[in-house]
C-alpha cells in the first residue's frame, strides 16, 4: 500500500534526522570551538524541548483535524534549525537547538499518530506499526553513519549538513503524503 510506504519512509527519515543530530550535533559545535559544556548544553536543550514537540504536534493535528499542518510545522521547524546550524551556528545556537528539538520531537509523535489513525482497524494498525518501525529504524541507522562518512570525506560539516537538509526536504514531502486523508485497509 502506497500510503503505508509513505508513513514508513516518513518514520525512517525523521528518525534518521533525530539520530544524526543526537550523534553529531555536539561534535559540530566542538569543531567550531565551543567548549564541551556549551556543546552539551546545545544537545540538552534540543532533547529537553523535544518533549514539547512530542505533546504539541498531535494536539495540533487533532485540534485542527489537519495532520498535514502538523507535518508542515514540525518539518519546517526542523528545516529552519538545520539551516541555522549550517549558516550561523554560533550566533543563535540555543534557538537552533530549540527549533530542532520541537521539530524532531513533533515529527516523531506525528508518525505515531499516523500509524494509529490511518489504519482501518487494530490489526492493520499493528501491521503498519511493525512495518513502519521495523523498516524505519533500519533507514534511521544510516543517518549518523552517512553523516560521519560525509564528514570524513569532506573534512568538515558543510556537506553533511547540506545532505541532512536535503533529507529533511524528502521527509517533509513523504510526511505530507503520509498525512493525506484515507485509511490503510490491508
GULUMDREN-781935 format. One record per atom (N, C-alpha, C): atom name; x, y, z. Coordinates in steps of 0.2 Angstrom, whole numbers. Layout:
BEGIN
SITE,CA,X,Y,Z
...
This chain:
BEGIN
SITE,N,4,-6,0
SITE,CA,0,0,0
SITE,C,4,6,0
SITE,N,3,11,-5
SITE,CA,7,17,-5
SITE,C,7,21,1
SITE,N,1,22,4
SITE,CA,1,26,10
SITE,C,5,23,16
SITE,N,5,16,16
SITE,CA,9,13,21
SITE,C,17,14,20
SITE,N,19,14,14
SITE,CA,26,15,12
SITE,C,27,23,14
SITE,N,23,27,13
SITE,CA,24,34,14
SITE,C,25,35,22
SITE,N,21,32,26
SITE,CA,22,33,33
SITE,C,28,29,35
SITE,N,30,24,32
SITE,CA,36,20,34
SITE,C,42,25,32
SITE,N,42,28,26
SITE,CA,48,32,24
SITE,C,48,38,29
SITE,N,43,41,30
SITE,CA,42,47,34
SITE,C,45,45,41
SITE,N,43,40,44
SITE,CA,46,37,50
SITE,C,53,36,50
SITE,N,56,33,45
SITE,CA,63,32,44
SITE,C,67,38,44
SITE,N,65,43,40
SITE,CA,68,49,39
SITE,C,68,53,45
SITE,N,63,54,48
SITE,CA,63,58,54
SITE,C,67,55,59
SITE,N,67,48,60
SITE,CA,72,45,65
SITE,C,79,46,63
SITE,N,80,46,56
SITE,CA,87,47,54
SITE,C,90,54,56
SITE,N,85,59,55
SITE,CA,87,66,57
SITE,C,88,66,64
SITE,N,84,63,68
SITE,CA,85,64,75
SITE,C,91,61,78
SITE,N,93,55,75
SITE,CA,98,51,77
SITE,C,105,54,75
SITE,N,105,57,69
SITE,CA,110,61,66
SITE,C,112,67,71
SITE,N,107,70,73
SITE,CA,108,76,77
SITE,C,110,74,84
SITE,N,107,69,86
SITE,CA,109,66,93
SITE,C,116,64,93
SITE,N,119,61,88
SITE,CA,125,59,87
SITE,C,131,64,86
SITE,N,129,69,81
SITE,CA,134,73,79
SITE,C,133,81,81
SITE,N,128,83,83
SITE,CA,127,90,85
SITE,C,132,93,90
SITE,N,134,89,95
SITE,CA,139,92,100
SITE,C,146,92,96
SITE,N,147,87,92
SITE,CA,154,87,89
SITE,C,154,93,84
SITE,N,149,94,80
SITE,CA,149,100,76
SITE,C,150,106,80
SITE,N,147,107,86
SITE,CA,149,113,90
SITE,C,156,113,93
SITE,N,158,107,95
SITE,CA,165,106,97
SITE,C,170,108,92
SITE,N,169,106,85
SITE,CA,173,108,80
SITE,C,173,115,78
SITE,N,168,119,80
SITE,CA,168,126,79
SITE,C,171,130,85
SITE,N,174,126,90
SITE,CA,177,129,95
SITE,C,173,130,101
SITE,N,168,128,102
SITE,CA,163,128,108
SITE,C,166,124,113
SITE,N,165,126,119
SITE,CA,168,122,125
SITE,C,163,115,125
SITE,N,166,110,128
SITE,CA,162,104,129
SITE,C,155,105,133
SITE,N,155,109,138
SITE,CA,149,111,142
SITE,C,144,114,137
SITE,N,146,119,133
SITE,CA,142,123,129
SITE,C,139,118,123
SITE,N,143,114,121
SITE,CA,141,109,115
SITE,C,136,104,118
SITE,N,137,102,124
SITE,CA,132,98,128
SITE,C,126,101,130
SITE,N,126,108,131
SITE,CA,120,111,133
SITE,C,116,112,126
SITE,N,119,113,121
SITE,CA,115,113,114
SITE,C,111,107,114
SITE,N,114,101,115
SITE,CA,111,94,114
SITE,C,106,94,120
SITE,N,107,96,126
SITE,CA,102,96,131
SITE,C,96,100,130
SITE,N,97,106,127
SITE,CA,91,110,125
SITE,C,87,106,120
SITE,N,90,104,115
SITE,CA,87,100,109
SITE,C,83,94,112
SITE,N,86,90,116
SITE,CA,82,85,119
SITE,C,77,87,124
SITE,N,78,92,128
SITE,CA,73,94,133
SITE,C,67,97,129
SITE,N,68,101,125
SITE,CA,62,105,121
SITE,C,58,100,117
SITE,N,62,94,115
SITE,CA,59,89,111
SITE,C,52,86,114
SITE,N,52,87,120
SITE,CA,46,84,124
SITE,C,40,89,122
SITE,N,41,95,122
SITE,CA,36,100,120
SITE,C,33,98,113
SITE,N,38,97,108
SITE,CA,36,95,101
SITE,C,32,88,101
SITE,N,34,83,106
SITE,CA,30,77,106
SITE,C,23,78,108
SITE,N,22,83,113
SITE,CA,15,84,115
SITE,C,11,88,110
SITE,N,14,93,108
SITE,CA,11,98,104
SITE,C,9,96,97
SITE,N,13,92,94
SITE,CA,11,91,87
SITE,C,5,87,86
SITE,N,4,81,90
SITE,CA,-3,78,89
SITE,C,-9,82,91
SITE,N,-8,86,96
SITE,CA,-13,90,98
SITE,C,-15,95,92
SITE,N,-10,98,89
SITE,CA,-11,102,83
SITE,C,-15,98,78
SITE,N,-12,93,76
SITE,CA,-16,88,71
SITE,C,-23,87,73
SITE,N,-24,85,79
SITE,CA,-31,83,81
SITE,C,-35,89,82
SITE,N,-33,95,85
SITE,CA,-37,101,86
SITE,C,-40,104,79
SITE,N,-35,104,74
SITE,CA,-37,107,68
SITE,C,-40,102,63
SITE,N,-39,95,65
SITE,CA,-41,90,60
SITE,C,-37,90,54
SITE,N,-31,92,55
SITE,CA,-26,93,49
SITE,C,-19,90,51
SITE,N,-18,84,50
SITE,CA,-11,81,52
SITE,C,-6,84,47
SITE,N,-8,86,41
SITE,CA,-3,89,36
SITE,C,0,96,39
SITE,N,-4,99,43
SITE,CA,-2,106,46
SITE,C,3,104,51
SITE,N,2,99,55
SITE,CA,7,97,60
SITE,C,14,95,56
SITE,N,13,91,51
SITE,CA,19,89,47
SITE,C,23,95,45
SITE,N,19,100,42
SITE,CA,22,106,39
SITE,C,26,110,45
SITE,N,22,110,50
SITE,CA,25,114,56
SITE,C,31,111,59
SITE,N,31,105,60
SITE,CA,37,101,63
SITE,C,42,100,58
SITE,N,41,98,52
SITE,CA,46,98,47
SITE,C,49,104,46
SITE,N,45,110,45
SITE,CA,48,116,44
SITE,C,52,119,50
SITE,N,50,117,56
SITE,CA,55,119,62
SITE,C,61,116,61
SITE,N,61,109,59
SITE,CA,67,105,59
SITE,C,72,108,53
SITE,N,69,110,48
SITE,CA,72,113,42
SITE,C,75,119,44
SITE,N,72,124,47
SITE,CA,75,130,49
SITE,C,80,129,54
SITE,N,80,124,59
SITE,CA,85,123,64
SITE,C,91,121,60
SITE,N,90,116,55
SITE,CA,96,114,52
SITE,C,100,119,47
SITE,N,96,123,44
SITE,CA,98,129,40
SITE,C,102,134,45
SITE,N,99,135,51
SITE,CA,103,139,56
SITE,C,109,136,58
SITE,N,110,130,59
SITE,CA,116,127,61
SITE,C,121,127,55
SITE,N,119,127,49
SITE,CA,123,127,44
SITE,C,126,135,42
SITE,N,121,140,43
SITE,CA,123,146,41
SITE,C,126,150,47
SITE,N,123,150,53
SITE,CA,125,154,58
SITE,C,125,150,65
SITE,N,129,145,65
SITE,CA,129,140,71
SITE,C,130,143,77
SITE,N,135,148,78
SITE,CA,137,150,85
SITE,C,132,156,87
SITE,N,130,160,83
SITE,CA,126,166,85
SITE,C,120,164,89
SITE,N,116,159,86
SITE,CA,109,158,90
SITE,C,109,150,91
SITE,N,114,147,94
SITE,CA,114,140,95
SITE,C,108,137,98
SITE,N,106,141,104
SITE,CA,101,138,108
SITE,C,94,139,104
SITE,N,93,144,100
SITE,CA,87,144,96
SITE,C,87,139,91
SITE,N,93,137,88
SITE,CA,93,132,83
SITE,C,91,125,86
SITE,N,94,124,92
SITE,CA,93,118,96
SITE,C,85,118,98
SITE,N,82,123,100
SITE,CA,75,123,101
SITE,C,71,121,95
SITE,N,72,124,90
SITE,CA,69,123,84
SITE,C,69,115,82
SITE,N,76,113,82
SITE,CA,77,106,81
SITE,C,73,101,86
SITE,N,73,103,92
SITE,CA,70,99,97
SITE,C,63,98,96
SITE,N,60,104,95
SITE,CA,52,104,94
SITE,C,51,101,87
SITE,N,55,102,82
SITE,CA,53,99,76
SITE,C,54,91,76
SITE,N,60,89,78
SITE,CA,61,82,78
SITE,C,56,78,83
SITE,N,55,81,89
SITE,CA,50,78,93
SITE,C,43,78,91
SITE,N,41,83,87
SITE,CA,35,83,84
SITE,C,34,78,79
SITE,N,39,78,74
SITE,CA,38,73,69
SITE,C,38,66,71
SITE,N,41,64,77
SITE,CA,41,58,79
SITE,C,34,56,81
SITE,N,31,61,85
SITE,CA,24,59,88
SITE,C,19,59,82
SITE,N,20,63,77
SITE,CA,15,63,71
SITE,C,15,57,68
SITE,N,21,54,67
SITE,CA,22,47,64
SITE,C,18,42,68
SITE,N,18,42,74
SITE,CA,15,38,78
SITE,C,7,39,78
SITE,N,5,45,77
SITE,CA,-2,47,76
SITE,C,-4,44,70
SITE,N,0,45,64
SITE,CA,-2,42,58
SITE,C,-3,35,58
SITE,N,1,31,61
SITE,CA,1,24,61
SITE,C,-6,22,64
SITE,N,-8,25,70
SITE,CA,-14,23,73
SITE,C,-20,26,69
SITE,N,-20,32,66
SITE,CA,-26,35,64
SITE,C,-27,33,56
SITE,N,-22,31,53
SITE,CA,-23,29,46
SITE,C,-25,22,45
SITE,N,-25,18,50
SITE,CA,-26,11,49
SITE,C,-34,10,50
SITE,N,-37,5,46
SITE,CA,-44,4,47
SITE,C,-46,1,53
SITE,N,-42,-3,56
SITE,CA,-43,-7,62
SITE,C,-37,-8,66
SITE,N,-38,-11,72
SITE,CA,-32,-13,77
SITE,C,-27,-17,73
SITE,N,-29,-22,70
SITE,CA,-25,-27,66
SITE,C,-20,-23,61
SITE,N,-24,-19,57
SITE,CA,-20,-15,52
SITE,C,-15,-11,56
SITE,N,-17,-8,61
SITE,CA,-13,-3,65
SITE,C,-7,-7,67
SITE,N,-7,-13,70
SITE,CA,-2,-17,72
SITE,C,3,-18,66
SITE,N,0,-20,61
SITE,CA,4,-22,55
SITE,C,8,-16,52
SITE,N,5,-10,52
SITE,CA,8,-4,50
SITE,C,13,-2,54
SITE,N,12,-2,61
SITE,CA,17,-1,66
SITE,C,23,-5,65
SITE,N,22,-11,64
SITE,CA,28,-16,64
SITE,C,32,-14,57
SITE,N,28,-13,52
SITE,CA,32,-11,46
SITE,C,35,-5,46
SITE,N,32,0,49
SITE,CA,35,7,49
SITE,C,41,7,54
SITE,N,40,4,59
SITE,CA,46,4,64
SITE,C,51,0,62
SITE,N,50,-6,60
SITE,CA,55,-11,58
SITE,C,59,-8,52
SITE,N,56,-6,47
SITE,CA,60,-4,41
SITE,C,62,3,43
SITE,N,58,7,46
SITE,CA,60,14,48
SITE,C,66,15,52
SITE,N,67,10,57
SITE,CA,73,11,61
SITE,C,79,8,57
SITE,N,78,4,52
SITE,CA,84,2,48
SITE,C,86,8,44
SITE,N,81,12,41
SITE,CA,83,18,37
SITE,C,87,23,42
SITE,N,84,23,48
SITE,CA,87,28,53
SITE,C,94,27,55
SITE,N,96,20,55
SITE,CA,103,18,57
SITE,C,108,21,52
SITE,N,106,23,46
SITE,CA,110,25,41
SITE,C,112,33,42
SITE,N,107,36,45
SITE,CA,108,44,46
SITE,C,115,46,49
SITE,N,116,43,55
SITE,CA,123,45,58
SITE,C,129,42,54
SITE,N,128,36,52
SITE,CA,134,33,48
SITE,C,135,38,42
SITE,N,130,39,38
SITE,CA,131,43,32
SITE,C,134,50,34
SITE,N,131,53,39
SITE,CA,134,60,41
SITE,C,141,59,43
SITE,N,143,54,46
SITE,CA,150,53,48
SITE,C,155,52,42
SITE,N,152,48,38
SITE,CA,156,47,32
SITE,C,157,53,27
SITE,N,152,57,27
SITE,CA,152,63,23
SITE,C,157,68,26
SITE,N,157,68,33
SITE,CA,162,72,37
SITE,C,169,70,35
SITE,N,170,64,36
SITE,CA,177,61,35
SITE,C,179,62,27
SITE,N,175,62,23
SITE,CA,177,63,16
SITE,C,178,70,14
SITE,N,174,75,17
SITE,CA,174,82,15
SITE,C,179,86,20
SITE,N,180,83,26
SITE,CA,184,86,31
SITE,C,180,92,35
SITE,N,174,92,34
SITE,CA,170,97,38
SITE,C,163,95,38
SITE,N,159,100,41
SITE,CA,152,99,42
SITE,C,147,102,37
SITE,N,150,106,32
SITE,CA,146,109,27
SITE,C,142,104,23
SITE,N,145,99,20
SITE,CA,142,94,16
SITE,C,137,90,20
SITE,N,139,87,26
SITE,CA,134,83,30
SITE,C,128,87,31
SITE,N,129,93,33
SITE,CA,123,97,35
SITE,C,118,99,29
SITE,N,122,100,23
SITE,CA,118,101,17
SITE,C,114,95,15
SITE,N,117,89,15
SITE,CA,114,82,14
SITE,C,108,81,19
SITE,N,109,83,25
SITE,CA,104,82,31
SITE,C,98,87,29
SITE,N,99,93,27
SITE,CA,94,97,25
SITE,C,90,94,19
SITE,N,93,91,14
SITE,CA,90,88,9
SITE,C,86,82,11
SITE,N,88,78,16
SITE,CA,84,73,19
SITE,C,78,75,22
SITE,N,79,81,25
SITE,CA,73,84,29
SITE,C,68,86,24
SITE,N,70,89,18
SITE,CA,65,90,12
SITE,C,62,84,10
SITE,N,65,79,9
SITE,CA,62,72,7
SITE,C,57,70,13
SITE,N,59,71,19
SITE,CA,55,69,24
SITE,C,48,73,24
SITE,N,49,79,23
SITE,CA,43,84,23
SITE,C,38,81,17
SITE,N,41,80,11
SITE,CA,37,78,6
SITE,C,33,71,7
SITE,N,37,66,10
SITE,CA,34,60,12
SITE,C,29,61,17
SITE,N,31,65,22
SITE,CA,26,66,28
SITE,C,19,69,25
SITE,N,20,74,21
SITE,CA,14,77,18
SITE,C,9,71,14
SITE,N,13,67,11
SITE,CA,9,61,8
SITE,C,6,57,13
SITE,N,10,55,18
SITE,CA,8,51,23
SITE,C,2,54,27
SITE,N,2,60,28
SITE,CA,-4,63,32
SITE,C,-10,65,28
SITE,N,-10,63,21
SITE,CA,-16,64,17
SITE,C,-22,60,20
SITE,N,-28,62,18
SITE,CA,-34,58,20
SITE,C,-34,51,18
SITE,N,-37,46,21
SITE,CA,-38,40,19
SITE,C,-35,35,24
SITE,N,-37,29,23
SITE,CA,-35,23,28
SITE,C,-32,18,24
SITE,N,-28,14,28
SITE,CA,-25,8,25
SITE,C,-29,2,27
SITE,N,-32,-1,22
SITE,CA,-37,-7,23
SITE,C,-34,-14,23
SITE,N,-28,-15,21
SITE,CA,-25,-21,21
SITE,C,-18,-21,24
